[in-house]
Amino acid sequence: MKILIVKHGALGDVVRTSYFAGPLRRKYGDALNLTWITAPGAVPLIRRNPHIDRILTSFDDVAGERFDIIYSLDDEEEIVAGVSRLACARIVGVYLDGQQVKYSQDSAAWFDMGLRSRFGKARADELKKRNSRTHGEIFAEMFAVAGAEAAFYGDSDLEASYRRWLGDRRPAVGLNPFAGGRWPSKELRAREIEALIRSLLAADGLLAEGGSVVLIGAGPDRDRNRALAATVADPRVRVADTDASPLHLAALVRGLDYMVSSDSLAMHLALAQGVPTVAFFAPTSAAEIDGFGRLAKVVSTSADYCSYAKDADNATITHDRLLRALALLQRHRSG
């Protein structure tokens, strides 16, 4: 069985789509030859997955080949055009019909809620908000397997390095409060970030007897984290450096005891590696995120929740709610 998965981004979506490589391998056994075409920046996130036979970044690399199934999971026109040049018996997902971008009926549960929805944007947004099924449930049907299996195959040397950096300050609570500036409404409000950190460090807080808050974010977000750490001025607040690659972020995350995160790559990497996680949602869907028994969701109660608006109201994502969710995870872990 010769299968091609086409999934370029976003990086968190690449991670959660990779959860199906193992189930496909078990379904088809040694008969499976699994190729994945992705963006160069996503390659490190799946390079070590033992269930993927080839990882490529160009459609030219498979010119002249024929696949039994192509899972076409990106809806950008240039990627769909690349898929259209390939030979296959069947496409699951997005394809070109003449000059029109369409998607297969067996992928409609997902793409009906997206930018290419056959129903138009207004109806797609409504379906997204009403949806109660997780990404894993929907994609398990598309891949015709039993379910998603959270797994991540990282760099053991990097993981050891970050474990040494984290040291014995336990518990280590990762805090990924920002979203790169692209999605302001995905981020925690500044006063809530500071209040959350101070509450964790307080005499009656989770870190009263030891541990650390590890601030996570790359590029400009790391600069914001440095400023935040300077404001709090407590040696238990540390700023992580994971700018080098997504694998550095993954390695750091694996060593954490807990994660508090926006809907982001950091969240997906925590869930994939078994880290108990509190995630908060305002503009994006909480329902579609698979928790695998280790996720507490804090969801906006504002009217524009799940509107995918960059300025969605996130005022109801408060430090008190995040602390309660974290306490719930702590009790579950210790019990």
Summary of the structure (lengths in Angstrom):
residues: 335
radius of gyration: 20.6
end to end distance: 44.4
largest distance: 65.6
contacts: 1101
relative contact order: 0.12
helix: 41%
strand: 18%
